[in-house]
Every structure is written in C-alpha cells, then in structure tokens.
Amino acid sequence: MRDGFKIVDTDAHMMEPEWIWERYTEDAYKSRAPKIGIIPESQRRGFMVEGESFVREKGKYPMAAPAFLAAVKKAMQRFERAAKSGFSAQSRLEDMDEQGIDVQILYPTVAGQMLGREFRDTKLLAACVRAYNNWACDYASAAPERLRWAAALPMQDPEEAIKEAHRTAKMGCVSYYMRPNPVGGRTLWHEDLFPVWSEIEQIGKPISTHESASASVPGFGDRMDTHVSGHILSHPFEAMAAMAGLIWYGVFERFPNLKVVHVEADGGWVPYWLQRMEQHWNFSGNAEHEYLTKRPTEYFKRNVCVAFRGDEPTMKAAVELVGDDNFAWDTDYPHPDGTYPWGVEAMLKQPIPAESKRKILWDNAARWFNLN
C-alpha cells in the first residue's frame, strides 16, 4: 500500500533461469526441451528449441541487433540488486515493498518468446509449457497472496490448451497468458479456439494478452526493420487488433462471461479505438456481423480491461471519455522498457480523481483477476 492506495501491478515478469527446462521438463521430452546454446545466425547465447532460436535473430525486427542489446544492458542496470539474486522471489518482494506494491500478476519472459514461434511438434510445446507453469507455480509459492502467476497456454494446439487451462486452474493460476498474434494460422477469434474460450469461461479466469519480443509468427512489427520501431507497433497494435476481432467476430457475444485483460500495450488508444468501432456500427450496424446484439463499447465495458503505464499523459482524457471501470495499471517489472521504479509515483501524480486512482491501482484488477 502507498499513500492509502492498495496496488496491484497487472504486468510483471519472471526471469526464467537457464536451467528451467532442464529441471522441469518431463523425462519423455527432456532430450528435446529448450536449451541454452550458441545461435548460428547471431553467435549469441540464447534459448533454442527444435534447432531454432526462441526469437528472430536476423531480418526484419531482429532481437539481436547490437545497438538494441546495448540499450537493454544499460537499462537493466537499475535492477542490479535483483539480478545478483537471480531475480529471486525474495528480491522481487523487497522491490515491491519499497514501492508499496501489494500484488504482482506474473508473466513469463523467455517462455513468452517461445510462444511466439511455430512448433513442428505441438506436443513438445505442450510439455515445455507444462514445465514453465510448474516452475512458475513454485516461484510464486514464496508469497502466494502477493505473487499471482498467469499460466501459459500452448495455443498452437487447442486440445492441449484446454488440458493445461484446467490443470493450472487447480494449481492456483489467476489468468491465462497468451500472445495476441495469429498462431498456427489462427487469430484469437478463429472458430477453432471457441472450445478453448468455452472452457476458460466456465473456469472463470481471465485471459491476458501480451505481445513479446521478435516473434516468428506474424506481427505488426514485421512492417519495420529494427527492433525499436517494430516494438513501437507490436504491443499496442496487436492488442487493438485482438480487441476488435474478439468483439466483431462474436467471441464476447458467444461467451459473455469471458474476460480479457490487455497488458503492456498502453491505454491511451482506447477512446480512439472505441470511437473507430462505434463509427462503423453507426454506419452499418451488424450488417456483416449479424450475430452481434450489442454495440462495440458495450462489449468492451463488459468484457475487457486495459492496463495503463503510470506515466501516460493520455490517462486523464481516457478516463474522462471512457470511464474508470475498465483500466488497470502496470510497470512491466523488471523489463528494461518498463516504468519501474518510477511508475507508482507517476501514477499517483496523474491528474485524475482519487477514486479513479483507487479503481485503476486496485479495484478493477482485483475484480478482473478475482483477487478478493
């Protein structure tokens, strides 16, 4: 708690150790599990699986560009204490205490990158995901009421995704992490995924969409040639496309209790995006989407939450135009492009009512993630 506000950071990341898949993968898949190696394209050390890097090493939107890696190294200096501990749960809790953060929703780092590539063997992917989730559960057990983890799902294989959703729900996950990109030729609103949404709706946990680094699956960042320029597009544009697709292709109509939280995509675009969708509804209604029974904004307000960074100057306008019930707050801790450690202070200085701050810092996320 800080300045009288309870605080939940809806986008924080675990930094998986190099040994995670070596120790946590089932024996049947251990020999093919991800391993650290020298990546031929870039000659850097990194995780590889099925003979390929987790991330794009060359070509458009490369992860391994030297200038970008240098910027990452410099930015990560502010996490020196946590890094020395191997980004342990204890160092994380110390950082949370210093900033007054009560709860973090924890997502993967390198496992998120892994989910951004196509697997030739989706059963291997499912085994890798199970290993990550088992490790994440163990990590969060250091303070289970404060470290609330989101389970990764192998969306390339819907049947395996359903199995893992049920398994991890029993383990105590609070959400399901997935990338908003098309994976395996399927968008999030593809009818092949309807069985997944049906099961998750019944389980009663939200899905959290979160783009990650330099995917080998299609992404908006592909339009750019550098990691920085691709990153500018990737996170918000993927979230915007996912929101529009889930609304217009009837996922929220078919599954009215499915909840979606868009994290690490900023929030200032929300009023414009709702405006854009409403313009088209005013023009043609549900002419090409006859199954829709509500306006786009109605689906948004019922089914969607979007996380703001604390330092976004557009927050005041967004709250005034959209309301304060569908926004949360995040820092991206401990990633180099996030807002830790200044994100809390920036949020507290936002020129919005105290009640709106209370909702954005705690109430909305607590409701969406069932924290109470």
VOGU-3710 file (C-alpha; in Angstrom, 3 decimals, decimal comma):
1> mrdgfkivdt> 0,000/0,000/0,000  1,177/3,521/-0,738  -0,438/6,855/0,093  -3,549/4,984/1,177  -3,907/3,033/-2,073  -3,721/-0,733/-2,384  -1,764/-1,539/-5,542  -1,684/-4,426/-7,983  0,792/-4,407/-10,853  -1,024/-6,253/-13,625
11> dahmmepewi> 2,076/-6,838/-15,753  5,234/-8,024/-14,063  7,613/-10,642/-15,385  9,540/-13,556/-14,031  13,053/-14,017/-15,386  13,335/-17,715/-16,042  16,649/-19,336/-15,065  18,720/-21,075/-17,706  18,023/-24,458/-16,091  14,229/-24,206/-16,072
21> werytedayk> 13,514/-26,730/-18,843  16,427/-28,954/-17,914  14,974/-29,462/-14,445  11,230/-29,172/-15,034  10,563/-30,925/-18,358  9,096/-34,418/-18,187  11,524/-37,245/-18,939  9,745/-38,162/-22,187  10,540/-34,732/-23,655  13,650/-33,703/-21,721
31> srapkigiip> 16,089/-34,562/-24,512  14,255/-32,174/-26,885  13,468/-29,469/-24,338  14,754/-25,898/-24,810  18,424/-25,409/-24,052  20,871/-22,538/-23,977  23,226/-22,620/-26,936  25,150/-20,503/-29,414  22,668/-19,334/-32,030  24,221/-19,657/-35,513
41> esqrrgfmve> 22,582/-16,556/-37,010  23,851/-14,134/-34,356  26,558/-16,058/-32,450  24,965/-15,019/-29,172  23,901/-17,297/-26,335  20,196/-17,879/-26,170  17,418/-20,399/-25,788  16,865/-22,752/-28,679  14,282/-25,449/-29,380  13,713/-27,611/-32,447
51> gesfvrekgk> 17,061/-26,264/-33,674  15,872/-22,651/-33,741  16,190/-19,560/-31,568  13,190/-18,507/-29,490  13,351/-15,102/-31,194  14,176/-13,690/-34,587  17,922/-13,162/-34,915  18,169/-11,598/-38,367  15,971/-9,986/-40,963  13,152/-7,625/-40,068
61> ypmaapafla> 12,541/-6,776/-36,412  15,607/-8,653/-35,060  16,010/-9,230/-31,344  19,791/-9,485/-31,521  20,767/-6,153/-33,111  23,924/-4,989/-31,224  22,683/-1,442/-30,634  19,448/-2,745/-29,161  21,233/-5,235/-26,910  23,484/-2,434/-25,657
71> avkkamqrfe> 20,445/-0,321/-24,787  18,939/-3,266/-22,916  22,128/-3,789/-20,924  22,246/-0,134/-19,904  18,571/-0,032/-18,919  18,862/-3,208/-16,846  21,444/-1,598/-14,566  18,628/-0,334/-12,350  17,787/-3,949/-11,493  21,316/-4,790/-10,354
81> raaksgfsaq> 20,222/-5,988/-6,898  17,559/-8,277/-8,297  19,909/-9,562/-10,996  22,551/-10,500/-8,425  19,973/-12,718/-6,723  18,983/-14,363/-9,993  15,752/-12,321/-9,905  14,628/-14,324/-6,911  11,187/-14,087/-5,382  12,735/-12,520/-2,277
91> srledmdeqg> 14,408/-9,695/-4,227  11,120/-9,119/-6,039  9,241/-8,820/-2,755  11,838/-6,343/-1,479  11,348/-4,186/-4,567  7,568/-4,420/-4,190  7,813/-3,368/-0,546  9,967/-0,352/-1,427  7,370/0,878/-3,909  4,291/-0,085/-1,885
101> idvqilyptv> 3,053/-2,708/-4,365  0,796/-5,284/-2,741  0,397/-7,782/-5,606  2,054/-8,531/-8,923  0,480/-10,551/-11,735  3,431/-12,557/-13,055  4,039/-13,392/-16,701  6,910/-15,155/-18,462  9,872/-13,617/-20,231  11,655/-16,205/-22,365
111> agqmlgrefr> 8,658/-18,577/-22,242  6,627/-15,757/-23,766  9,184/-15,556/-26,556  8,902/-19,325/-27,001  5,153/-18,999/-27,513  5,842/-16,619/-30,401  7,170/-19,341/-32,681  5,530/-22,159/-34,557  6,304/-25,634/-33,239  6,597/-28,557/-35,594
121> dtkllaacvr> 5,698/-30,795/-32,653  2,948/-29,162/-30,594  3,120/-31,987/-28,035  6,688/-30,891/-27,338  5,393/-27,323/-26,962  2,739/-28,521/-24,513  5,419/-30,273/-22,460  7,559/-27,114/-22,460  4,544/-25,078/-21,315  3,784/-27,537/-18,515
131> aynnwacdya> 7,376/-27,281/-17,341  7,211/-23,476/-17,316  3,904/-23,456/-15,430  5,191/-25,888/-12,816  8,229/-23,676/-12,268  6,083/-20,514/-12,142  3,841/-22,070/-9,514  6,875/-22,995/-7,425  8,329/-19,487/-7,794  5,086/-17,800/-6,694
141> saaperlrwa> 4,752/-20,110/-3,695  7,239/-17,864/-1,874  4,341/-15,441/-1,257  1,202/-16,866/-2,888  -1,084/-13,993/-1,881  1,254/-11,393/-3,386  2,859/-13,219/-6,308  -0,046/-14,260/-8,506  1,003/-16,081/-11,646  -0,588/-16,341/-15,069
151> aalpmqdpee> -0,380/-19,740/-16,736  0,968/-20,012/-20,267  -1,153/-21,995/-22,722  0,025/-23,852/-25,867  -2,467/-22,152/-28,196  -0,919/-23,859/-31,234  -2,779/-26,979/-30,019  -6,291/-26,127/-28,739  -6,830/-29,530/-27,126  -3,604/-29,219/-25,177
161> aikeahrtak> -4,500/-25,629/-24,272  -7,764/-26,819/-22,723  -5,997/-29,514/-20,715  -3,441/-27,039/-19,431  -6,092/-24,449/-18,562  -7,821/-26,941/-16,276  -4,580/-28,285/-14,812  -3,191/-24,871/-13,930  -6,524/-23,625/-12,573  -6,237/-26,355/-9,944
171> mgcvsyymrp> -2,664/-25,214/-9,265  -3,819/-21,677/-8,469  -3,080/-19,524/-11,515  -5,089/-16,297/-11,739  -5,052/-15,816/-15,509  -4,002/-17,326/-18,832  -1,147/-15,670/-20,670  -1,176/-15,714/-24,453  0,216/-13,690/-27,271  -2,370/-11,779/-29,328
181> npvggrtlwh> -0,697/-12,631/-32,653  -2,080/-15,192/-35,081  -0,537/-18,536/-34,102  -0,707/-21,659/-36,214  -2,732/-19,721/-38,778  -5,380/-18,873/-36,175  -6,320/-15,474/-34,776  -7,719/-15,318/-31,260  -11,200/-15,080/-32,747  -10,808/-18,117/-35,012
191> edlfpvwsei> -13,617/-20,608/-34,510  -11,105/-23,384/-33,808  -10,414/-21,642/-30,500  -14,077/-21,440/-29,456  -13,747/-24,649/-27,397  -10,831/-23,061/-25,524  -12,855/-19,946/-24,735  -15,807/-22,064/-23,650  -13,686/-23,948/-21,128  -11,938/-20,827/-19,842
201> eqigkpisth> -15,278/-19,056/-19,460  -16,509/-21,925/-17,302  -13,288/-21,931/-15,274  -13,881/-18,248/-14,596  -10,378/-16,832/-15,036  -9,428/-14,046/-17,476  -7,069/-14,299/-20,390  -4,197/-11,814/-20,516  -2,940/-10,860/-23,950  0,664/-9,733/-24,092
211> esasasvpgf> 2,865/-9,356/-27,140  6,527/-10,208/-26,699  9,849/-9,941/-28,487  10,540/-10,535/-32,174  8,174/-13,358/-32,915  8,471/-15,794/-35,778  4,676/-15,711/-36,030  3,030/-12,819/-37,932  3,017/-9,444/-36,192  2,570/-5,759/-36,895
221> gdrmdthvsg> 6,229/-5,178/-36,056  7,117/-7,010/-39,273  6,448/-3,778/-41,145  9,580/-2,306/-39,580  13,273/-3,100/-39,944  14,555/-2,514/-36,405  13,586/-3,900/-33,040  12,729/-0,475/-31,626  10,464/0,551/-34,500  8,857/-2,890/-34,581
231> hilshpfeam> 8,286/-2,765/-30,828  6,517/0,581/-31,138  3,911/-1,065/-33,353  3,770/-4,566/-31,963  2,351/-4,300/-28,474  -0,480/-1,753/-28,893  -1,416/-2,757/-32,435  -1,673/-6,448/-31,536  -3,878/-5,562/-28,555  -6,059/-3,306/-30,697
241> aamagliwyg> -6,480/-5,987/-33,349  -7,258/-8,620/-30,714  -9,880/-6,422/-29,086  -11,570/-5,596/-32,391  -11,531/-9,208/-33,531  -12,903/-10,586/-30,265  -15,702/-8,013/-30,357  -16,646/-8,064/-34,029  -16,341/-11,793/-34,622  -18,714/-12,547/-31,795
251> vferfpnlkv> -16,418/-14,117/-29,200  -17,893/-11,948/-26,446  -21,396/-12,471/-27,820  -20,941/-16,236/-27,742  -19,021/-16,257/-24,438  -20,460/-13,350/-22,441  -18,529/-14,149/-19,262  -15,111/-14,391/-20,908  -12,824/-11,666/-19,566  -9,801/-10,272/-21,415
261> vhveadggwv> -7,053/-8,074/-19,973  -4,674/-6,356/-22,398  -1,344/-5,656/-20,675  1,840/-3,883/-21,731  0,046/-2,200/-24,605  -0,546/1,234/-23,016  -4,081/2,554/-22,657  -4,276/5,953/-24,310  -5,542/4,447/-27,577  -8,735/3,046/-26,042
271> pywlqrmeqh> -11,037/6,096/-26,567  -9,990/6,380/-30,196  -10,390/2,654/-30,811  -13,872/2,619/-29,328  -14,679/5,710/-31,385  -13,479/3,978/-34,534  -15,576/0,890/-33,885  -18,633/2,976/-32,964  -18,329/4,918/-36,219  -18,629/1,681/-38,144
281> wnfsgnaehe> -21,515/0,494/-36,019  -23,312/3,785/-36,707  -22,715/3,305/-40,415  -23,650/-0,333/-40,898  -24,545/-1,830/-37,518  -24,121/-5,589/-37,585  -24,595/-5,838/-41,354  -21,638/-8,184/-41,841  -21,692/-9,483/-38,266  -25,344/-10,293/-37,830
291> yltkrpteyf> -24,763/-12,301/-34,649  -23,852/-9,150/-32,688  -26,573/-7,872/-30,364  -24,681/-5,058/-28,658  -22,660/-2,032/-29,632  -18,853/-2,371/-29,553  -18,496/-0,208/-26,455  -20,998/-2,370/-24,592  -18,884/-5,456/-25,212  -15,765/-3,553/-24,197
301> krnvcvafrg> -17,227/-2,393/-20,908  -18,492/-5,872/-20,060  -15,554/-7,994/-21,187  -12,325/-6,005/-21,494  -9,769/-4,329/-19,248  -6,693/-2,439/-20,487  -3,594/-1,657/-18,420  -2,027/1,801/-18,386  1,555/2,712/-17,629  1,638/5,253/-14,827
311> deptmkaave> 3,389/7,862/-16,957  0,909/8,079/-19,840  -0,251/11,702/-20,299  -3,362/10,455/-22,115  -4,772/8,765/-18,993  -6,826/11,762/-17,875  -8,546/12,061/-21,262  -9,180/8,315/-21,453  -10,802/8,245/-18,017  -12,956/11,248/-18,884
321> lvgddnfawd> -14,046/9,777/-22,230  -14,432/6,093/-21,357  -14,818/5,984/-17,575  -12,588/4,389/-14,974  -14,027/0,868/-14,664  -12,045/-0,819/-17,447  -8,491/0,307/-16,797  -5,720/-1,164/-14,657  -2,065/-0,288/-14,071  1,249/-1,992/-14,841
331> tdyphpdgty> 5,015/-1,456/-14,760  6,489/-4,336/-16,822  8,903/-5,037/-13,915  11,791/-5,940/-14,369  11,999/-5,422/-18,109  14,205/-2,612/-19,443  11,446/-0,756/-21,297  9,089/-0,649/-18,291  8,416/2,034/-15,695  9,947/0,557/-12,564
341> pwgveamlkq> 10,800/2,211/-10,192  9,090/5,492/-11,118  5,773/4,025/-12,276  3,958/4,167/-8,935  4,888/7,785/-8,275  3,897/8,756/-11,816  0,527/7,064/-11,348  -0,103/8,810/-8,042  0,609/12,162/-9,737  -1,923/11,576/-12,513
351> pipaeskrki> -4,476/14,457/-12,681  -7,476/12,175/-12,173  -9,809/11,810/-9,160  -8,617/9,800/-6,171  -11,469/7,350/-6,678  -10,306/6,714/-10,248  -6,780/6,076/-8,986  -8,189/3,615/-6,457  -10,019/1,733/-9,194  -7,060/1,679/-11,585
361> lwdnaarwfn> -4,495/0,733/-8,935  -6,536/-1,982/-7,256  -10,311/-2,350/-7,569  -10,567/-3,111/-11,284  -7,722/-5,615/-11,365  -8,922/-7,249/-8,156  -12,294/-7,784/-9,827  -10,876/-8,988/-13,153  -8,320/-11,354/-11,592  -10,584/-12,466/-8,728
371> ln> -8,036/-11,336/-6,166  -10,626/-10,842/-3,428
//
